């Protein structure tokens, strides 16, 4: 039986409080269409249920599930300011699936959380199309998610975007860094820009420049050969498929996704005791965006490497004798890779990461 409806227009209602259920409920059918192209055979449910169902791929003999969650961060503020939401969905997926693949896991499914003060269907669809595109790039299914209307929590015109993903790996092929040893080579894969990290600093630099009249986000920037807006909203690169390809034929001892904390905060996380990583910051070409941010914000080099990826979005530790062949494979797959460092023995009280030139013999 339908719930009773009040005839009193002044009676409090959910719609008057800012949540229009009639407007919001029809959005599920549109989401179902957006997700259709991401489906995998392991998915056992459809969009619209209370939870998503999936099974492990049958080719895995001893599967281990690997899970992760992340968000886009304050890059969302910049997207809202510019009124562009087509790339941040890719960011949302990338930040999760890149974390899964560093463990040696193949991403299987992804779930999203989208929240706004009031449902703006066009903006939400723009973000969800980006999420679906990110899932296609990673090879995972967009299994479901949550679209929340929360007046009073989020500002008008802004959007919150968070993702959760599950991957799978053979138990005996998990990558945890435990086999790293002296002499291993460190490879870096090129980033597509700032990815989704450091945007609180980016926005501070931009705001100062706008107030001073020296920065125009939408104008063509001669240093960047594009607008600053386009450079800053470039989506995070998804490394999943090339890395899974390389894993089939080569040994990867460890990987570090260069996110918040830059090199200093992420590379040491994968190193066992007794070794350190020596990385040469001059071993790869630094994209002009980082030079522009550093000059505009007068940011010291150490802070740049601590906050931003500075042009390297993924770091891999591999056996030295396989490094050149691995780099050739990545280049054949469309990735720009560089040999950026090596593993050294260190004492327990020494830093786990050194930034500086490599020995002449390894250049």
C-alpha positions as CSV (number, residue, x, y, z in Angstrom):
1,X,0.0,0.0,0.0
2,X,1.4,3.4,-0.9
3,X,2.2,5.7,2.0
4,X,-0.3,8.4,2.8
5,X,0.4,11.8,1.2
6,X,-0.1,15.1,3.0
7,X,-2.4,17.7,1.4
8,X,-0.8,20.4,3.4
9,X,1.8,22.2,1.2
10,X,3.4,23.7,4.3
11,X,4.0,20.3,5.9
12,X,7.7,19.5,6.1
13,X,9.0,17.1,3.3
14,X,12.2,15.5,2.1
15,X,12.1,17.6,-1.1
16,X,11.8,20.8,0.9
17,X,14.8,19.7,2.9
18,X,16.8,19.5,-0.3
19,X,16.4,15.8,-1.4
20,X,14.0,15.2,-4.3
21,X,13.4,11.4,-4.3
22,X,11.3,11.5,-7.5
23,X,14.1,13.3,-9.3
24,X,16.8,11.1,-8.0
25,X,15.3,7.6,-8.4
26,X,15.2,7.7,-12.2
27,X,19.0,8.2,-12.3
28,X,19.7,4.5,-11.7
29,X,18.5,3.5,-15.2
30,X,21.0,6.0,-16.7
31,X,23.8,4.6,-14.6
32,X,23.0,1.1,-15.8
33,X,23.5,2.1,-19.4
34,X,26.8,3.8,-18.5
35,X,28.2,0.7,-16.8
36,X,27.2,-1.8,-19.5
37,X,30.4,-1.6,-21.5
38,X,32.6,-2.4,-18.4
39,X,31.1,-5.8,-17.5
40,X,33.2,-8.9,-17.1
41,X,32.0,-12.6,-17.1
42,X,32.7,-12.9,-13.4
43,X,30.0,-10.3,-12.5
44,X,26.8,-12.1,-11.3
45,X,24.6,-9.1,-10.6
46,X,23.3,-6.0,-12.2
47,X,23.2,-2.3,-11.3
48,X,20.3,-1.4,-8.9
49,X,20.6,-4.1,-6.3
50,X,21.6,-3.6,-2.7
51,X,25.1,-5.1,-3.3
52,X,27.2,-6.4,-6.2
53,X,28.0,-10.0,-6.8
54,X,31.1,-11.5,-8.5
55,X,33.2,-14.6,-8.5
56,X,36.9,-15.3,-8.9
57,X,38.1,-15.9,-12.4
58,X,38.3,-19.7,-13.0
59,X,41.9,-19.5,-14.3
60,X,43.2,-18.7,-10.8
61,X,44.2,-21.8,-8.9
62,X,44.8,-20.3,-5.4
63,X,43.2,-16.8,-5.7
64,X,43.9,-14.0,-3.1
65,X,41.6,-11.0,-3.2
66,X,43.3,-7.6,-2.9
67,X,41.1,-4.6,-2.0
68,X,41.7,-0.8,-1.9
69,X,39.9,2.5,-1.7
70,X,40.8,6.1,-2.6
71,X,39.4,9.4,-3.7
72,X,40.2,12.2,-6.1
73,X,41.1,14.7,-3.4
74,X,41.1,18.4,-3.8
75,X,41.5,18.1,-7.5
76,X,37.7,18.0,-7.4
77,X,37.7,21.7,-6.3
78,X,39.6,22.7,-9.4
79,X,37.2,20.6,-11.6
80,X,34.2,22.3,-10.0
81,X,35.8,25.8,-10.5
82,X,36.3,25.0,-14.2
83,X,33.0,23.2,-14.6
84,X,34.7,20.1,-16.1
85,X,34.0,16.6,-14.7
86,X,34.9,14.4,-17.6
87,X,38.4,13.4,-16.4
88,X,38.0,13.1,-12.6
89,X,36.2,9.8,-13.0
90,X,39.3,8.3,-14.6
91,X,41.3,9.7,-11.7
92,X,39.0,8.0,-9.2
93,X,39.5,4.6,-10.8
94,X,43.3,5.1,-11.4
95,X,44.1,5.9,-7.8
96,X,42.6,2.6,-6.8
97,X,43.6,0.2,-9.5
98,X,47.2,1.4,-9.7
99,X,47.4,0.5,-5.9
100,X,46.0,-3.0,-6.6
101,X,48.4,-3.8,-9.4
102,X,51.5,-2.9,-7.3
103,X,50.6,-6.1,-5.3
104,X,50.5,-8.1,-8.5
105,X,46.7,-8.1,-8.6
106,X,44.5,-8.0,-11.7
107,X,41.6,-5.5,-10.9
108,X,38.2,-7.2,-11.1
109,X,35.5,-4.9,-9.9
110,X,35.1,-1.2,-9.0
111,X,32.5,0.6,-6.9
112,X,32.0,4.3,-6.8
113,X,30.6,6.8,-4.3
114,X,29.3,10.0,-5.8
115,X,27.8,12.7,-3.5
116,X,26.5,16.2,-4.2
117,X,24.4,18.8,-2.4
118,X,21.7,18.3,-4.9
119,X,21.7,15.7,-7.7
120,X,22.9,17.4,-10.9
121,X,22.3,14.5,-13.3
122,X,24.5,15.9,-16.1
123,X,27.5,16.5,-13.9
124,X,27.1,13.1,-12.2
125,X,26.8,11.4,-15.6
126,X,29.9,13.2,-16.8
127,X,31.8,11.9,-13.8
128,X,30.4,8.4,-14.1
129,X,31.3,8.2,-17.8
130,X,34.8,9.0,-16.7
131,X,34.6,6.2,-14.1
132,X,33.4,3.8,-16.8
133,X,36.3,4.8,-19.1
134,X,38.7,4.3,-16.3
135,X,37.3,0.8,-15.7
136,X,37.7,0.0,-19.4
137,X,41.3,1.1,-19.3
138,X,41.9,-1.1,-16.2
139,X,39.9,-4.0,-17.5
140,X,37.6,-4.1,-14.5
141,X,33.9,-4.0,-14.1
142,X,31.9,-1.1,-12.7
143,X,29.9,-3.3,-10.3
144,X,27.9,-0.7,-8.5
145,X,28.1,2.2,-6.1
146,X,26.2,4.9,-4.3
147,X,24.9,8.3,-5.4
148,X,24.1,10.4,-2.4
149,X,22.3,13.8,-2.2
150,X,23.5,15.6,0.9
151,X,22.4,19.2,1.2
152,X,24.4,21.1,3.8
153,X,27.4,18.8,3.6
154,X,28.6,19.7,0.1
155,X,28.7,23.1,-1.5
156,X,26.4,23.8,-4.5
157,X,28.2,22.9,-7.7
158,X,30.8,20.6,-6.1
159,X,31.0,16.8,-6.2
160,X,32.6,14.2,-4.0
161,X,34.1,11.1,-5.8
162,X,35.5,8.1,-4.0
163,X,36.2,4.6,-5.3
164,X,36.7,1.1,-4.0
165,X,38.2,-1.8,-5.9
166,X,38.9,-5.5,-5.6
167,X,41.6,-7.4,-7.5
168,X,42.8,-11.0,-7.6
169,X,46.3,-12.6,-7.7
170,X,47.7,-16.0,-7.4
171,X,48.9,-16.4,-3.8
172,X,52.4,-17.5,-4.9
173,X,52.7,-14.5,-7.3
174,X,51.9,-11.7,-4.9
175,X,54.4,-8.9,-5.1
176,X,55.6,-7.6,-1.7
177,X,59.2,-6.5,-2.1
178,X,60.6,-9.3,0.0
179,X,62.9,-10.6,-2.8
180,X,64.6,-7.2,-3.5
181,X,68.3,-7.4,-3.3
182,X,71.4,-5.3,-3.9
183,X,72.0,-4.4,-7.6
184,X,68.3,-4.6,-8.6
185,X,67.4,-1.9,-11.1
186,X,64.7,0.7,-10.5
187,X,62.5,1.6,-13.5
188,X,60.1,4.6,-13.6
189,X,57.1,4.9,-15.9
190,X,56.1,8.3,-17.0
191,X,53.1,10.1,-15.5
192,X,50.5,12.1,-17.4
193,X,50.9,15.2,-15.0
194,X,50.1,15.7,-11.4
195,X,47.7,12.8,-11.4
196,X,45.5,13.3,-8.3
197,X,48.1,14.4,-5.7
198,X,49.4,17.7,-4.5
199,X,46.4,19.8,-5.5
200,X,46.1,21.6,-2.2
201,X,49.5,23.1,-3.1
202,X,48.6,23.5,-6.7
203,X,45.5,25.4,-5.8
204,X,47.4,27.6,-3.4
205,X,49.9,28.4,-6.2
206,X,47.1,29.1,-8.7
207,X,45.2,31.3,-6.3
208,X,48.2,33.5,-5.6
209,X,48.8,33.9,-9.3
210,X,45.2,34.7,-10.1
211,X,45.2,37.4,-7.3
212,X,48.4,38.8,-8.7
213,X,47.0,38.8,-12.2
214,X,49.8,36.5,-13.5
215,X,47.8,33.3,-14.0
216,X,44.8,32.6,-16.3
217,X,43.7,29.0,-16.0
218,X,41.9,28.9,-19.4
219,X,44.3,30.8,-21.5
220,X,46.9,29.1,-23.7
221,X,50.1,28.7,-21.7
222,X,53.2,28.9,-23.9
223,X,55.3,26.9,-21.4
224,X,52.8,24.0,-21.6
225,X,51.6,24.2,-25.2
226,X,48.1,23.9,-23.8
227,X,46.0,25.7,-21.2
228,X,46.9,25.4,-17.5
229,X,43.4,24.0,-16.9
230,X,43.9,21.2,-19.4
231,X,47.3,20.3,-18.0
232,X,46.0,20.2,-14.4
233,X,42.9,18.2,-15.2
234,X,44.7,15.6,-17.3
235,X,43.6,12.3,-15.8
236,X,45.9,10.0,-13.8
237,X,47.6,7.4,-16.0
238,X,46.3,3.8,-15.5
239,X,49.3,1.4,-15.7
240,X,47.3,-1.9,-15.1
241,X,47.3,-3.5,-18.5
242,X,51.0,-2.9,-19.4
243,X,52.2,-4.1,-16.0
244,X,50.1,-7.2,-16.2
245,X,51.6,-7.9,-19.6
246,X,55.1,-7.5,-18.3
247,X,54.4,-9.7,-15.3
248,X,53.6,-12.6,-17.5
249,X,57.2,-12.8,-18.9
250,X,59.4,-11.0,-16.5
251,X,60.2,-10.7,-12.8
252,X,59.0,-7.6,-10.9
253,X,60.3,-7.5,-7.3
254,X,58.3,-4.6,-6.1
255,X,56.3,-1.6,-7.3
256,X,55.4,1.8,-5.8
257,X,52.6,3.9,-7.0
258,X,53.8,7.5,-6.7
259,X,50.9,9.3,-5.0
260,X,50.7,11.5,-2.0
261,X,54.1,11.8,-0.4
262,X,55.9,11.7,-3.7
263,X,59.1,9.6,-3.9
264,X,60.1,10.0,-0.3
265,X,56.7,8.8,1.0
266,X,56.1,5.9,-1.3
267,X,59.3,4.2,-2.5
268,X,60.5,3.2,1.1
269,X,57.2,1.5,1.7
270,X,58.1,-1.4,-0.5
271,X,61.7,-1.9,0.6
272,X,62.8,-4.7,3.0
273,X,65.3,-4.0,5.8
274,X,68.9,-3.8,4.8
275,X,68.5,-2.1,1.5
276,X,67.8,1.4,0.1
277,X,66.8,2.9,-3.2
278,X,69.1,5.4,-4.9
279,X,67.1,7.4,-7.5
280,X,68.6,10.0,-9.8
281,X,66.0,12.8,-10.3
282,X,67.8,13.8,-13.5
283,X,67.4,10.4,-15.1
284,X,64.1,11.3,-16.7
285,X,62.7,14.4,-18.5
286,X,60.6,16.4,-16.1
287,X,57.4,17.6,-17.8
288,X,57.1,21.4,-18.1
289,X,54.0,21.5,-15.8
290,X,56.2,20.7,-12.8
291,X,58.8,23.3,-13.8
292,X,56.0,25.9,-14.1
293,X,54.5,25.0,-10.7
294,X,58.0,25.2,-9.1
295,X,58.8,28.6,-10.6
296,X,55.4,30.1,-10.0
297,X,55.2,28.9,-6.4
298,X,58.9,29.2,-5.7
299,X,58.9,25.6,-4.4
300,X,62.1,24.0,-3.4
301,X,63.2,20.9,-5.3
302,X,63.1,18.6,-2.2
303,X,59.5,19.7,-1.6
304,X,58.6,19.1,-5.2
305,X,59.8,15.5,-5.0
306,X,58.0,15.0,-1.6
307,X,54.6,16.3,-2.9
308,X,54.5,15.5,-6.6
309,X,55.4,12.6,-8.9
310,X,57.5,15.0,-11.0
311,X,56.9,12.9,-14.1
312,X,57.1,9.4,-12.8
313,X,53.8,7.8,-11.8
314,X,55.0,4.2,-11.1
315,X,58.3,2.8,-9.8
316,X,59.3,-0.8,-10.4
317,X,62.2,-2.7,-8.9
318,X,63.4,-5.5,-11.3
319,X,66.4,-7.7,-11.7
320,X,69.2,-5.7,-13.4
321,X,69.7,-8.3,-16.1
322,X,66.0,-7.9,-17.2
323,X,65.8,-4.1,-17.0
324,X,66.5,-3.3,-20.6
325,X,64.1,-6.0,-21.9
326,X,61.4,-4.8,-19.6
327,X,61.9,-1.2,-20.7
328,X,61.7,-2.4,-24.4
329,X,58.4,-4.2,-23.6
330,X,56.9,-1.1,-21.9
331,X,57.8,1.1,-24.8
332,X,56.2,-1.4,-27.2
333,X,53.1,-1.1,-25.1
334,X,53.0,2.6,-25.4
335,X,54.6,3.5,-22.0
336,X,57.6,5.8,-21.6
337,X,59.9,4.1,-19.2
338,X,63.3,5.1,-17.8
339,X,66.0,3.4,-15.7
340,X,66.1,5.8,-12.8
341,X,68.0,4.1,-10.0
342,X,69.3,1.0,-8.3
343,X,69.0,-0.9,-5.0
344,X,72.0,-0.6,-2.5
345,X,72.8,-2.2,0.8
346,X,72.4,0.1,3.8
347,X,72.8,0.1,7.5
348,X,69.7,0.0,9.8
349,X,70.1,3.7,10.7
350,X,70.5,5.0,7.1
351,X,67.8,6.5,5.0
352,X,65.8,4.1,2.8
353,X,65.9,6.5,-0.1
354,X,68.7,8.6,-1.5
355,X,68.1,11.1,-4.3
356,X,71.2,11.8,-6.3
357,X,73.4,10.7,-9.2
358,X,73.8,7.0,-9.9
359,X,77.3,5.3,-10.0
360,X,78.9,5.7,-13.4
361,X,78.7,1.9,-14.0
362,X,74.9,1.8,-13.9
363,X,74.0,4.9,-16.1
